[in-house]
Every structure is written in C-alpha cells, then in structure tokens.
Amino acid sequence: MQDKFQELINSEQPVLIDFYATWCGPCQAMAPVLDNVKHEMGDTARIVKIDVDKFQEIAGQYQVQSIPTLMIFKKGELLWRHTGGAPGSELIKRLKSFA
C-alpha cells in the first residue's frame, strides 16, 4: 500500500486525502461533504479516504494524531493540511487553487 500511496500523491492533479476511522463521528459527518466536493471537482482532483486503523504506517508517516485529518498533495508535495472537519466550500477553494 505504501507504494500505491506514493504513486497516488505524485499525481499531476491535486489529491485530497481524508485520514479517518470507521468509529469516528466527525469523520462520518465529513463523508457527505467529501461526496459533494468530489461531484463538484469532477476529474480535476482526486479524493481518497485512508482508514487510519488499516493503514497505520501511512498515518504514522504523516503524523496523523487526530481524525479527521485532511491533506492535499500534488506531485508528491504536501500543500495543505487541516485537522478536524472542514466545509465543502473551503475544500473546493483549496483544491481549485492547486489545480
């Protein structure tokens, strides 16, 4: 998975990573927000959910200590990071600024 993750974040288009857990209430609340963002952005950005319980190594590598944690990568570079929920309009604005 580590290799696939690297390949994913090396994308030419911005990639929003949602570090979450199935038992996390605020994480569950972000799901419909992220669906709306994905719909709004279409093919100009990718949105990927990473379960911190299943992929502890990746979460550890990026020092994810609270969830949800949202990160935007492009060409392998971390461009933005936010801990906690975020409104869809903010995420769309951020993704468009990196597109």
DOVO-722899 format. One record per atom (N, C-alpha, C, O, CB): residue number from 1; atom name; z, x, y. Coordinates in pm, 1 decimal, decimal comma. Atoms other than C-alpha are relative to their C-alpha. Glycine has a CB too. Example, Ala and Ser with C-alpha at 12.3 -4.5 7.8 and 13.67 -1.06 7.14 Angstrom:
<pts>
PT resi name       zz       xx       yy
PT    1    N      0,0     89,0   -119,0
PT    1   CA    780,0   1230,0   -450,0
PT    1    C      0,0     90,0    120,0
PT    1    O     66,5    193,6    118,1
PT    1   CB    124,6    -99,2      2,7
PT    2    N     -6,0    -82,0   -119,0
PT    2   CA    714,0   1367,0   -106,0
PT    2    C     73,0    -77,0    109,0
PT    2    O     89,9    -26,1    219,8
PT    2   CB   -141,5     41,4     46,2
</pts>
This chain:
<pts>
PT resi name       zz       xx       yy
PT    1    N      0,0     82,0   -120,2
PT    1   CA      0,0      0,0      0,0
PT    1    C      0,0     85,8    125,8
PT    1    O    -59,7     48,4    226,8
PT    1   CB    120,2    -93,0      0,2
PT    2    N     -7,2    -88,4   -116,9
PT    2   CA     73,2    287,9    237,1
PT    2    C   -140,6     39,5     47,2
PT    2    O   -168,7     39,1    167,0
PT    2   CB     82,8    126,6    -33,0
PT    3    N    136,8    -37,5    -35,3
PT    3   CA   -292,9    399,2    223,4
PT    3    C    -74,4   -117,6     61,5
PT    3    O   -146,7   -100,8    159,7
PT    3   CB    -75,0     51,1   -123,2
PT    4    N     66,0    118,7    -53,5
PT    4   CA   -416,1     44,0    281,2
PT    4    C     51,5    -32,7    139,6
PT    4    O    -24,7    -76,3    225,8
PT    4   CB     21,1   -119,4    -93,2
PT    5    N    -57,3     25,1   -131,8
PT    5   CA   -177,7      7,5    574,7
PT    5    C    -62,5     94,3    102,1
PT    5    O   -100,6     51,8    211,2
PT    5   CB    153,8     16,9     -2,8
PT    6    N     61,0    -98,0    -91,3
PT    6   CA   -311,8    328,0    732,9
PT    6    C   -143,8    -38,5     32,0
PT    6    O   -187,2    -32,4    147,0
PT    6   CB      4,2    141,6    -61,3
PT    7    N    139,0     42,0    -18,7
PT    7   CA   -667,0    208,0    680,9
PT    7    C     -6,7   -121,0     94,0
PT    7    O    -93,8   -129,0    180,7
PT    7   CB    -65,5    -34,0   -136,6
PT    8    N     -5,0    121,5    -81,5
PT    8   CA   -576,9   -126,3    838,0
PT    8    C     24,8     31,8    147,4
PT    8    O    -46,4    -18,7    234,2
PT    8   CB    109,0    -93,6    -51,8
PT    9    N    -33,7    -27,4   -140,2
PT    9   CA   -418,9     15,7   1154,5
PT    9    C    -97,7     96,6     66,5
PT    9    O    -94,9    112,1    188,6
PT    9   CB    140,2     56,3      9,0
PT   10    N    101,6    -88,2    -56,6
PT   10   CA   -703,7    265,0   1200,2
PT   10    C   -122,3    -77,4     47,5
PT   10    O   -222,3    -17,4     87,0
PT   10   CB    -41,6    104,1   -102,3
PT   11    N    111,1     86,6    -37,6
PT   11   CA   -929,9    -28,9   1281,8
PT   11    C    -42,7     22,2    145,3
PT   11    O     37,2     61,8    230,1
PT   11   CB     38,3   -146,0    -21,2
PT   12    N     54,2     -6,0   -135,8
PT   12   CA  -1154,5    -27,1   1588,9
PT   12    C     47,7   -119,4     82,8
PT   12    O     52,8   -112,8    205,6
PT   12   CB   -154,0      4,2     -3,6
PT   13    N    -49,3    117,0    -71,3
PT   13   CA  -1022,4   -373,1   1674,2
PT   13    C    152,7      1,5     -4,5
PT   13    O    211,2     59,1    -96,2
PT   13   CB    -57,0   -132,1    -61,7
PT   14    N   -146,8      1,7      2,6
PT   14   CA   -658,2   -435,8   1765,0
PT   14    C     52,3    -77,0   -121,5
PT   14    O     -5,6   -177,0   -163,9
PT   14   CB     55,1    -62,3    129,6
PT   15    N    -63,4     61,3    116,3
PT   15   CA   -432,0   -524,6   1473,3
PT   15    C    144,9    -31,2     37,3
PT   15    O    223,2     58,2     69,4
PT   15   CB     -7,9     94,1   -126,4
PT   16    N   -137,6     43,0    -25,5
PT   16   CA   -116,2   -727,1   1531,0
PT   16    C     71,8     -7,1   -133,8
PT   16    O     32,1    -82,8   -222,4
PT   16   CB      4,7   -138,5     74,5
PT   17    N    -80,4      0,2    121,9
PT   17   CA    141,9   -655,1   1260,9
PT   17    C    128,1    -77,3     27,2
PT   17    O    199,5    -49,4    123,5
PT   17   CB     31,3    145,5    -48,0
PT   18    N   -123,3     78,2     -7,5
PT   18   CA    421,3   -907,0   1210,6
PT   18    C     89,4     44,1   -115,4
PT   18    O     64,0      8,5   -230,5
PT   18   CB    -28,9   -155,1     -5,8
PT   19    N    -98,3    -37,8    101,3
PT   19   CA    712,7   -748,3   1023,6
PT   19    C     99,2   -115,2     -9,7
PT   19    O    164,9   -149,9     88,5
PT   19   CB     72,5    136,7     35,6
PT   20    N    -79,7    121,6     17,0
PT   20   CA    902,0  -1044,1    878,3
PT   20    C     69,8      2,1   -136,7
PT   20    O     49,8     93,3   -217,0
PT   20   CB    -89,5   -126,8     13,8
PT   21    N    -58,8     24,1    131,8
PT   21   CA   1112,6  -1168,5    585,7
PT   21    C     -3,8   -150,2    -25,2
PT   21    O      4,4   -229,8     68,4
PT   21   CB    147,3     56,1     -9,3
PT   22    N     11,0    141,7     35,0
PT   22   CA   1085,5  -1498,5    399,3
PT   22    C    126,6    -77,2     34,2
PT   22    O    119,9   -197,6     58,9
PT   22   CB    -30,6    -15,0   -147,9
PT   23    N   -127,6     65,9    -25,4
PT   23   CA   1455,5  -1575,1    461,1
PT   23    C     36,1     -6,4    148,9
PT   23    O    141,0    -60,1    184,5
PT   23   CB    109,2     71,4    -75,2
PT   24    N    -29,0    -13,4   -142,9
PT   24   CA   1435,6  -1514,4    839,0
PT   24    C    -51,0   -121,4     77,3
PT   24    O   -171,7   -144,0     85,0
PT   24   CB    -63,1    128,7     55,8
PT   25    N     37,0    118,8    -76,4
PT   25   CA   1440,0  -1833,3   1050,3
PT   25    C    -92,9     27,7    117,1
PT   25    O   -197,1    -36,9    128,4
PT   25   CB    122,7    -66,3     50,5
PT   26    N     89,8    -30,9   -111,5
PT   26   CA   1291,9  -1679,6   1367,3
PT   26    C   -139,1     47,3    -46,5
PT   26    O   -239,7     23,1     20,2
PT   26   CB     63,4    106,7     88,3
PT   27    N    129,5    -43,9     56,3
PT   27   CA   1020,3  -1521,3   1150,0
PT   27    C    -84,1   -121,9    -38,7
PT   27    O   -204,4   -126,5    -13,1
PT   27   CB     21,8     92,5   -124,4
PT   28    N     70,7    122,1     39,8
PT   28   CA    930,5  -1863,0   1009,8
PT   28    C    -51,1    -75,3    122,1
PT   28    O   -158,4   -135,6    118,1
PT   28   CB     91,8    -90,9    -83,4
PT   29    N     41,3     66,7   -123,6
PT   29   CA    914,4  -2001,5   1363,2
PT   29    C   -123,1     66,4     61,3
PT   29    O   -199,1      1,4    133,1
PT   29   CB    114,6      0,1    100,8
PT   30    N    116,2    -71,9    -54,1
PT   30   CA    655,2  -1735,2   1450,9
PT   30    C   -128,7    -33,0    -75,8
PT   30    O   -237,9    -12,4    -22,6
PT   30   CB     25,0    150,5     -4,7
PT   31    N    119,3     24,4     82,9
PT   31   CA    417,9  -1842,9   1170,1
PT   31    C   -103,5    -89,2     69,3
PT   31    O   -220,2    -50,8     76,0
PT   31   CB     41,2    -63,7   -131,9
PT   32    N    102,0     82,2    -66,8
PT   32   CA    250,2  -2131,6   1357,9
PT   32    C    -52,3     63,6    128,8
PT   32    O   -168,1     43,1    165,1
PT   32   CB     56,8   -137,3     31,2
PT   33    N     43,7    -70,4   -121,0
PT   33   CA    237,5  -1921,6   1676,0
PT   33    C   -109,2     99,8    -36,2
PT   33    O   -212,0    108,0     31,0
PT   33   CB    119,4     72,3     68,9
PT   34    N     97,6    -99,8     43,6
PT   34   CA     54,0  -1645,9   1488,8
PT   34    C   -128,5    -66,0    -49,7
PT   34    O   -237,5    -12,4    -29,8
PT   34   CB     59,6     88,1   -110,1
PT   35    N    120,2     73,9     42,2
PT   35   CA   -182,5  -1901,3   1332,5
PT   35    C    -83,8    -37,5    121,3
PT   35    O   -206,2    -25,0    118,6
PT   35   CB     38,5   -127,4    -79,8
PT   36    N     71,7     35,6   -123,1
PT   36   CA   -272,7  -2020,1   1683,2
PT   36    C    -65,7    122,3     63,9
PT   36    O   -178,9    115,3    111,9
PT   36   CB     95,8    -66,0    100,1
PT   37    N     54,8   -124,2    -56,2
PT   37   CA   -321,4  -1662,4   1803,2
PT   37    C   -123,3     42,0    -80,0
PT   37    O   -225,7     79,4    -22,9
PT   37   CB    107,2    113,7     -0,7
PT   38    N    113,1    -37,4     86,3
PT   38   CA   -546,8  -1589,7   1506,0
PT   38    C   -120,0    -89,3     29,0
PT   38    O   -232,9    -40,9     38,0
PT   38   CB     39,3    -10,1   -149,8
PT   39    N    107,3     94,6    -30,5
PT   39   CA   -750,4  -1902,9   1580,2
PT   39    C    -63,5     33,2    135,2
PT   39    O   -185,9     32,5    148,5
PT   39   CB     53,8   -144,8     -0,1
PT   40    N     46,7    -30,2   -135,8
PT   40   CA   -778,5  -1811,1   1949,7
PT   40    C    -79,3    131,3      6,0
PT   40    O   -180,9    140,1     74,9
PT   40   CB    119,3      7,2     95,8
PT   41    N     61,5   -132,7     -6,6
PT   41   CA   -872,2  -1446,4   1890,2
PT   41    C   -124,0     12,3    -89,9
PT   41    O   -211,6     94,8    -64,1
PT   41   CB    102,1    105,8    -39,1
PT   42    N    114,8     -6,9     90,4
PT   42   CA  -1117,9  -1508,5   1605,6
PT   42    C    -13,8    137,6    -62,9
PT   42    O     82,5    192,8   -116,2
PT   42   CB   -127,7    -35,7     74,1
PT   43    N     28,4   -129,2     63,3
PT   43   CA  -1281,8  -1186,5   1486,4
PT   43    C     27,9    119,2     91,7
PT   43    O      1,5    233,1     53,1
PT   43   CB   -144,0      4,1    -44,8
PT   44    N    -21,5   -110,9    -92,6
PT   44   CA  -1180,1   -979,8   1790,6
PT   44    C    130,2     75,4    -27,2
PT   44    O    152,5    183,1     28,1
PT   44   CB      0,2    -51,5    142,1
PT   45    N   -125,7    -65,9     35,0
PT   45   CA   -837,6   -895,5   1642,5
PT   45    C     41,9    -45,8   -139,3
PT   45    O      0,7   -151,6   -186,9
PT   45   CB    111,7    -31,3    105,2
PT   46    N    -54,5     38,7    130,4
PT   46   CA   -659,0   -898,5   1309,3
PT   46    C    149,2    -22,7     14,1
PT   46    O    216,4     42,2     94,2
PT   46   CB    -29,4    108,2   -108,0
PT   47    N   -143,5     26,8      3,7
PT   47   CA   -315,5  -1041,5   1240,0
PT   47    C     44,2     11,8   -144,9
PT   47    O     -9,2    -54,7   -233,6
PT   47   CB     34,7   -141,8     59,5
PT   48    N    -45,3    -28,2    135,6
PT   48   CA   -127,7   -915,8    937,3
PT   48    C    150,8    -12,5     -5,5
PT   48    O    221,9     38,1     81,3
PT   48   CB    -44,9    140,5    -46,0
PT   49    N   -143,6     14,6     20,5
PT   49   CA    215,2  -1011,5    807,3
PT   49    C     44,3    100,1   -106,4
PT   49    O    -17,4    111,0   -212,4
PT   49   CB     36,6   -146,2    -41,5
PT   50    N    -56,3    -97,6     93,6
PT   50   CA    422,6   -741,5    636,6
PT   50    C    143,3    -42,3    -31,7
PT   50    O    229,0    -44,7     56,6
PT   50   CB     -4,4    146,1     59,4
PT   51    N   -133,9     40,0     45,8
PT   51   CA    724,8   -856,8    433,5
PT   51    C     85,9    126,2    -13,6
PT   51    O     58,2    212,3    -97,0
PT   51   CB     -7,1    -78,7   -137,0
PT   52    N    -82,9   -120,8     -0,7
PT   52   CA    997,5   -600,1    502,8
PT   52    C     75,8     20,0   -130,9
PT   52    O    113,2    132,6   -163,7
PT   52   CB     98,2     -5,8    114,8
PT   53    N    -68,4    -13,8    128,3
PT   53   CA   1164,5   -673,1    169,1
PT   53    C    -93,1     58,1   -106,3
PT   53    O    -48,7    133,1   -193,2
PT   53   CB     54,4   -135,4    -46,0
PT   54    N     97,0    -50,8     97,5
PT   54   CA    847,7   -598,0    -28,2
PT   54    C    -53,1    138,1     38,0
PT   54    O    -85,9    218,6    -49,2
PT   54   CB   -116,2    -97,4    -13,6
PT   55    N     59,2   -125,5    -47,3
PT   55   CA    727,2   -307,7    186,0
PT   55    C    100,1     77,2     85,6
PT   55    O     76,3    104,9    203,2
PT   55   CB   -129,0    -27,7     80,3
PT   56    N   -109,1    -67,9    -69,8
PT   56   CA   1048,9   -128,9    278,9
PT   56    C    -41,2    137,0     53,2
PT   56    O      7,0    180,5    157,8
PT   56   CB    118,9     15,1    -92,4
PT   57    N     42,8   -133,8    -41,6
PT   57   CA    875,9    209,5    301,7
PT   57    C    -73,8     -5,9    134,7
PT   57    O    -49,6     76,1    223,3
PT   57   CB    -90,8     63,5   -108,2
PT   58    N     74,7     13,9   -125,8
PT   58   CA    638,1     92,5    575,8
PT   58    C     93,6    -42,6    112,5
PT   58    O     86,5     10,9    223,1
PT   58   CB   -115,2   -102,4    -15,5
PT   59    N    -96,9     44,5   -100,4
PT   59   CA    916,7    -91,1    760,5
PT   59    C     88,2    116,8     44,0
PT   59    O    118,6    131,0    162,5
PT   59   CB     87,1   -115,3    -55,6
PT   60    N    -82,3   -116,6    -31,5
PT   60   CA   1127,5    224,5    741,7
PT   60    C    -75,0    102,9     82,9
PT   60    O    -19,9    161,8    175,9
PT   60   CB     49,9     64,1   -127,3
PT   61    N     83,1    -97,2    -72,3
PT   61   CA    844,2    445,3    862,4
PT   61    C     -9,9    -36,7    148,4
PT   61    O    -12,7     51,3    234,5
PT   61   CB   -141,4      7,2    -62,6
PT   62    N     11,6     45,7   -138,2
PT   62   CA    817,4    233,7   1178,1
PT   62    C    133,8    -46,3     57,9
PT   62    O    138,2   -112,8    161,4
PT   62   CB   -100,7   -112,5      8,6
PT   63    N   -136,9     25,5    -46,0
PT   63   CA   1195,4    197,7   1214,4
PT   63    C     21,9   -146,4     39,7
PT   63    O     78,2   -176,1    145,0
PT   63   CB     32,7     90,6    118,3
PT   64    N    -21,0    142,9    -21,8
PT   64   CA   1192,9   -181,0   1190,1
PT   64    C    142,7    -31,5    -42,9
PT   64    O    175,3    -26,8   -161,5
PT   64   CB   -104,9    -87,5    -79,5
PT   65    N   -140,5     27,5     29,4
PT   65   CA   1560,6   -272,0   1215,0
PT   65    C     36,8   -145,4     23,5
PT   65    O    138,3   -192,8    -27,5
PT   65   CB     88,5     88,5     83,6
PT   66    N    -19,9    142,9    -25,1
PT   66   CA   1536,4   -630,9   1340,0
PT   66    C   -132,5    -70,7    -24,5
PT   66    O   -239,7    -14,3     -3,0
PT   66   CB     52,2    -26,4    146,0
PT   67    N    121,9     76,0     22,3
PT   67   CA   1291,4   -901,4   1248,2
PT   67    C     10,5   -134,9     69,5
PT   67    O    120,7   -188,1     83,2
PT   67   CB    -26,5    -18,3   -150,9
PT   68    N    133,0    -58,5      8,8
PT   68   CA   1058,8  -1033,6   1352,5
PT   68    C    -18,0    116,5     97,7
PT   68    O     38,6    117,6    207,0
PT   68   CB   -105,0   -106,4     26,3
PT   69    N     46,0   -106,8    -88,2
PT   69   CA    915,2   -713,6   1496,2
PT   69    C   -151,5     -6,9     -0,5
PT   69    O   -214,3     -9,4   -106,4
PT   69   CB     52,6    142,4    -45,9
PT   70    N    144,4      9,0    -16,1
PT   70   CA    561,6   -732,5   1629,9
PT   70    C    -51,0    132,1     56,0
PT   70    O      9,3    189,0    147,0
PT   70   CB    -39,1   -118,8     92,7
PT   71    N     61,2   -123,5    -48,4
PT   71   CA    337,5   -428,0   1679,3
PT   71    C   -150,1    -19,1      6,5
PT   71    O   -209,2    -87,8    -76,8
PT   71   CB     36,3    120,4    -90,8
PT   72    N    146,0     -0,1     -9,5
PT   72   CA    -19,2   -385,7   1795,0
PT   72    C    -47,9    144,0    -13,1
PT   72    O     -3,0    233,1     59,1
PT   72   CB    -49,1    -64,1    134,9
PT   73    N     61,5   -129,7     23,6
PT   73   CA   -221,0    -91,3   1664,4
PT   73    C   -149,5     -8,4     27,3
PT   73    O   -210,6   -114,5     14,3
PT   73   CB     26,5     47,8   -144,1
PT   74    N    144,9    -12,8     -9,6
PT   74   CA   -572,9     25,9   1739,2
PT   74    C    -32,0    146,1    -22,9
PT   74    O     28,3    234,1     38,6
PT   74   CB    -55,1    -50,6    138,9
PT   75    N     39,9   -137,1     34,1
PT   75   CA   -740,1    335,2   1593,4
PT   75    C    121,0     83,6    -42,2
PT   75    O    128,7    202,9    -12,6
PT   75   CB    -71,0     66,5    119,7
PT   76    N   -116,1    -70,1     53,6
PT   76   CA   -408,8    424,8   1428,1
PT   76    C    112,8     22,7    100,1
PT   76    O    217,7     76,2     64,4
PT   76   CB    -43,0    130,6    -53,8
PT   77    N    -99,6    -23,8   -103,4
PT   77   CA   -217,5    430,9   1756,1
PT   77    C     80,9   -126,9     27,1
PT   77    O     24,7   -235,5     41,9
PT   77   CB    -67,3     49,0    129,1
PT   78    N    -87,4    111,4    -35,0
PT   78   CA     82,6    207,3   1824,5
PT   78    C     -9,7    -20,9    150,7
PT   78    O     27,7     66,8    228,5
PT   78   CB    148,5     26,7    -44,7
PT   79    N     22,2     28,5   -141,2
PT   79   CA      0,1     40,7   2157,7
PT   79    C    108,5    -87,9     61,9
PT   79    O    132,1    -83,2    182,6
PT   79   CB   -133,2    -65,8     17,5
PT   80    N    -98,7     95,4    -50,7
PT   80   CA    273,2   -223,1   2185,9
PT   80    C     96,6    -35,7   -110,9
PT   80    O     58,0    -45,2   -227,4
PT   80   CB    -68,5   -127,2     55,4
PT   81    N   -103,0     36,7     98,2
PT   81   CA    598,7   -315,2   2013,0
PT   81    C     97,3    -97,4     65,8
PT   81    O    135,2    -81,1    181,8
PT   81   CB     75,7    127,1    -53,6
PT   82    N    -93,3     99,8    -51,4
PT   82   CA    828,8   -613,8   2053,7
PT   82    C     87,7    -49,3   -114,8
PT   82    O     37,7    -80,3   -223,0
PT   82   CB    -75,9   -118,6     67,1
PT   83    N    -91,2     53,1     99,9
PT   83   CA   1136,6   -723,2   1862,6
PT   83    C     39,6   -141,0     41,0
PT   83    O     75,2   -166,0    156,2
PT   83   CB    125,1     91,0    -16,1
PT   84    N    -30,7    140,0    -26,0
PT   84   CA   1200,2  -1096,4   1833,2
PT   84    C   -128,2    -80,4     13,6
PT   84    O   -238,6    -26,3      6,9
PT   84   CB     85,7    -14,2    126,5
PT   85    N    115,5     87,4    -15,0
PT   85   CA    973,2  -1392,0   1880,7
PT   85    C    -70,3     25,5    132,4
PT   85    O    -13,3     83,9    224,6
PT   85   CB     42,1   -146,3    -10,1
PT   86    N     77,5    -13,3   -123,4
PT   86   CA    701,5  -1397,9   2144,2
PT   86    C    -93,8   -119,2      9,7
PT   86    O   -144,2   -167,4    -91,7
PT   86   CB    -79,9    135,0      3,7
PT   87    N     92,7    112,5    -14,4
PT   87   CA    491,5  -1677,7   2290,7
PT   87    C   -144,1     42,3    -31,8
PT   87    O   -184,2    156,4     -8,9
PT   87   CB      7,9    -57,6    142,7
PT   88    N    138,6    -28,3     35,9
PT   88   CA    134,4  -1701,5   2170,3
PT   88    C    -81,5     49,4    117,6
PT   88    O   -165,9    137,6    101,6
PT   88   CB    -64,4   -122,5    -57,5
PT   89    N     76,0    -41,3   -119,0
PT   89   CA      1,0  -1666,5   2525,6
PT   89    C     20,4    148,4     29,9
PT   89    O    -73,1    217,3     70,5
PT   89   CB     41,4    -84,2    122,0
PT   90    N    -29,9   -142,5    -20,2
PT   90   CA    174,0  -1326,6   2555,4
PT   90    C    -74,6     85,3   -102,1
PT   90    O   -132,0    188,5    -67,3
PT   90   CB    152,2     25,9    -10,1
PT   91    N     67,9    -76,6    105,5
PT   91   CA     32,2  -1207,4   2223,4
PT   91    C   -151,0      3,6     24,6
PT   91    O   -214,5    107,7      8,0
PT   91   CB     29,8    -61,0   -139,1
PT   92    N    144,3      6,4    -27,5
PT   92   CA   -318,9  -1322,1   2314,2
PT   92    C    -34,6     91,9    117,2
PT   92    O   -133,6    164,9    112,4
PT   92   CB    -44,1   -146,3     30,8
PT   93    N     23,1    -85,7   -117,0
PT   93   CA   -295,0  -1148,7   2652,8
PT   93    C      2,8    147,5    -40,8
PT   93    O    -83,4    225,7     -0,7
PT   93   CB    106,3    -27,5    109,9
PT   94    N    -11,4   -139,4     45,8
PT   94   CA   -181,2   -825,3   2486,4
PT   94    C   -120,6     40,6    -85,0
PT   94    O   -180,4    145,8    -62,7
PT   94   CB    129,9     19,3    -80,8
PT   95    N    112,6    -32,5     87,5
PT   95   CA   -449,3   -836,1   2217,0
PT   95    C   -129,7     12,8     78,8
PT   95    O   -208,5    103,9     53,3
PT   95   CB    -15,3   -106,1   -108,4
PT   96    N    122,4     -6,0    -81,1
PT   96   CA   -724,2   -906,1   2470,9
PT   96    C     -3,1    126,5     84,3
PT   96    O   -109,6    184,2    106,1
PT   96   CB    -11,0   -123,7     90,6
PT   97    N     -3,7   -120,8    -83,8
PT   97   CA   -607,5   -615,5   2686,2
PT   97    C    -34,5    125,5    -80,9
PT   97    O    -76,2    226,3    -23,8
PT   97   CB    138,9     16,0     64,2
PT   98    N     30,6   -114,4     85,9
PT   98   CA   -655,6   -381,4   2387,4
PT   98    C   -133,9    -13,8    -72,8
PT   98    O   -176,5     78,5   -142,2
PT   98   CB    110,4     18,6   -101,2
PT   99    N    126,0     25,5     74,3
PT   99   CA   -981,0   -534,2   2255,7
PT   99    C   -111,7     88,7     49,6
PT   99    O   -223,7     81,0     -0,9
PT   99   CB    -42,1   -147,2     12,8
</pts>
